Amino acid sequence: MKIIERYKKPTPKFFRVLRNIGIALATAGGAIIAAPVSIPATLITVATYMTVAGTVATAVSQAVVSDEKKDE
């Protein structure tokens, strides 16, 4: 199965929820990093990790597909 085919197939409910959480994490982390005010370095570091974790969770969750064939 090619990656384009995999991304076009339906995603299970659990991984859709996980994908949405990942999107929220990446968005929140990006907003903190891009803030125009002075922020402590620790908070910037945490926001960077949030952005990376959210992006990875989103990509992995989107690549999971439902099994069409059931083993009997």
Backbone torsions as a table, in degrees:
resi	resn	phi	psi	omega
1	MET	NA	127.3	179.3
2	LYS	-79.4	159.4	-175.3
3	ILE	-64.1	-35.4	179.3
4	ILE	-65.8	-42.5	177.1
5	GLU	-62.4	-40.9	-179.3
6	ARG	-63.0	-42.2	-178.6
7	TYR	-70.9	-19.7	-179.8
8	LYS	-86.8	-16.5	-178.8
9	LYS	-79.3	159.6	-179.2
10	PRO	-66.7	146.6	-179.9
11	THR	-103.2	137.9	177.3
12	PRO	-61.9	155.3	-174.6
13	LYS	-57.2	-45.4	-178.8
14	PHE	-57.4	-42.8	-177.6
15	PHE	-76.1	-24.1	172.3
16	ARG	-67.2	-41.6	177.4
17	VAL	-64.2	-44.8	178.7
18	LEU	-61.8	-39.2	177.8
19	ARG	-62.0	-43.1	179.8
20	ASN	-66.3	-37.0	175.8
21	ILE	-65.1	-41.2	177.5
22	GLY	-61.9	-40.1	177.3
23	ILE	-63.2	-42.1	179.5
24	ALA	-64.3	-42.6	178.1
25	LEU	-62.1	-46.0	-179.1
26	ALA	-64.2	-39.0	179.4
27	THR	-67.1	-45.5	179.8
28	ALA	-63.8	-43.8	178.5
29	GLY	-62.5	-42.6	178.5
30	GLY	-64.6	-37.4	178.9
31	ALA	-66.7	-39.4	178.8
32	ILE	-67.1	-42.7	179.8
33	ILE	-63.0	-38.3	-175.9
34	ALA	-86.5	1.6	-178.3
35	ALA	-61.3	135.7	-176.8
36	PRO	-80.3	2.3	-179.2
37	VAL	-100.6	165.2	179.5
38	SER	-76.2	123.2	-177.3
39	ILE	-124.7	141.1	178.5
40	PRO	-57.0	149.9	-177.0
41	ALA	-61.6	-33.8	179.5
42	THR	-61.9	-42.9	179.6
43	LEU	-67.2	-36.5	176.3
44	ILE	-64.2	-40.9	178.5
45	THR	-63.2	-45.7	178.4
46	VAL	-61.9	-42.3	179.4
47	ALA	-64.3	-35.8	177.5
48	THR	-64.9	-45.3	177.6
49	TYR	-63.8	-38.7	177.3
50	MET	-60.7	-43.0	-179.1
51	THR	-64.4	-45.3	179.8
52	VAL	-65.2	-46.7	-179.4
53	ALA	-62.7	-41.9	178.6
54	GLY	-64.3	-40.2	179.5
55	THR	-66.2	-43.7	179.3
56	VAL	-66.1	-44.8	179.0
57	ALA	-60.6	-39.8	179.0
58	THR	-65.1	-46.5	-178.3
59	ALA	-65.4	-43.9	-179.3
60	VAL	-68.0	-42.6	-179.6
61	SER	-64.5	-35.3	179.6
62	GLN	-71.3	-26.8	-177.6
63	ALA	-81.6	-12.1	179.1
64	VAL	-78.1	133.8	-179.9
65	VAL	-123.9	156.4	175.6
66	SER	-74.2	143.8	175.6
67	ASP	-77.8	124.1	179.0
68	GLU	-83.4	-30.9	-178.9
69	LYS	-94.7	131.0	177.2
70	LYS	-103.9	129.4	177.0
71	ASP	-77.9	129.4	-178.6
72	GLU	-116.9	NA	NA
